[in-house]
């Protein structure tokens, strides 16, 4: 059987797959997809990203509520919530401006439109994610230094 074909007769361009895999590495992407008519090739990586330049420092005293955060609900539970704030970009989320600083917000914080909720680092640029509405932060659905994808739920404001 020729390289790149399988039992159902589908031809796979292995050189293209290798090229896409190289693009994942060089572009530091998590997935890439190309379509040609009805055919589509998707190459994805599932690994933990580590951010350089934002290393945790020695542990500082932390309030008990922050140390034992409740488990986040299933993503589907928040998809239709009117106060859901989603990630506008892919990157690494940080809940504090620097490792030793307090978080921008915590559950129970009252925010107004434009207040910074967290930052997302993308390509060495720190992007503030701001409150689109006023209210109370009822859920923080991510943890600091967590990789986030586009449109991923971050925070709920009620």
N, C-alpha and C positions, 0 to 999 in steps of 0.2 A: 504494500500500500504506500503511495507516495507521501512524502513529508507534508504535513499540513492538511491531510484529508482524514475524515473519520468514516464510520460505518454508514452514515446516512448520505454520503456523497458530498457533504459540505466542504468547500475548499477554504482553508484558513491561511491567510498570508502571514506566515510565521515571522518574516522579516519586519512586517508592519507591527506585529505584536511586540517584537524585541525593541523596535524604535519607540513605540509608545511607552514601554517599560523604562527605557532610558530617559524619556521626557519626564516621567514621574520623578526619577532621581534628580536630574539636573534642575528641573523646575520646582522641586520640593512640593509636588502635588500629591493629593491622596487618591485621585482617580482621574481618568481621562477616557473619553468616548468619541469614536468617529463613526459616522453613518455614511453609507453609500447606497442610495436607493432603499431597498428593504433590508439590506445587510447592515449589521452594526457590530463593532468591536469595542468592548469596554474592558479596561485594565484598571484594577483598583488595588490599593494597599491598605491593610488594616494593621496599623502599628501606633504606638504611643509617641506623640511628638514631644520633644523636650525643647524648651525655650532657652536660648543663651542670653545672658545678661540680666536675668531676673531669678537668681538663685535664692532659695530660702536661707535666712540667717538663723542664728541661735533662737530657740523658741522663747518667746516672750510670754508673760502671763496672759492667758486668754480667758474670756468669760465662759462659764460652763455651757451656755447655749450655743456659742460658736464652736466649741470643741466637739460637741456631740450633735451635729446637725442631723435632723430626721432624714430618712431616705427619701429621695426625690420620687414623686409619683411617676407613673408611666407617662411618656411623652404624649400619648393620645389623650390623656385626661386634661391637658391644658391647651390643646390645639385650637379649640373654639372659644376660649376664655377671652372676653373683650379687653381685659387689661394685660394680655400677654405681650411681652416685649421679646422679639426674636432677633437673632444675630443678623446684621446686614452684610456681614463678611465672614470669610474663613480666617481663623487665626487662633491665638491663645488668649483666653480670657483671664483677667486679673481683677479681683475684687478690691484691691488696695492700690494706692498710687505707688507704693514702694513696700518692700517686705516688712519693715518695722512699723508701718503706718496702720491706723485703724481702717476698716473697710469704708468704701464710699457710702454704702447703705447696708442695713441688715434687716431681717424680717421684723416688721413693726415700724420701720422708719417711715416718716411722712415726707413725701417729696412733692415738688412742684414742677411744672413743665420746664424742661431744660436742665434739671439737676442731673449730675453725672451719677449713673448707677454702677458702672464698671468700665474697664477699658479692654479693648481687644488689640493685641499686637499682631500686625500683619506686615511682613517684610520689613521688620525693624521700625515700623511706625506705630505709635500708640494712638489708637482711635477711641475717643470717648463715646460711650453709648449713653445717651441721655433719656430722661423720662419723657415719653410722648404725651403724658397726661399727669394731672395732679392726683394724689391719693396716698394710700398706705401700701408699702411693699409687704405683700402677704406671703410670697414664696420666692426663694432664690433657688433656681433649678440647676445650677452648676456649682462647681467648686473653683477656687482660685487655681490658676496655672493649668486649667483644663483646656485641651484643644476643642474648638467649637467649629461647626460647619455653618454654611449659609442657611438661614431660616430656622436655626435650632432655637428652641425655647430657652430663654435666659432667666427672666424675672416676671412675676405677676404683680401688677399694681391694681388695687381695688379702691 
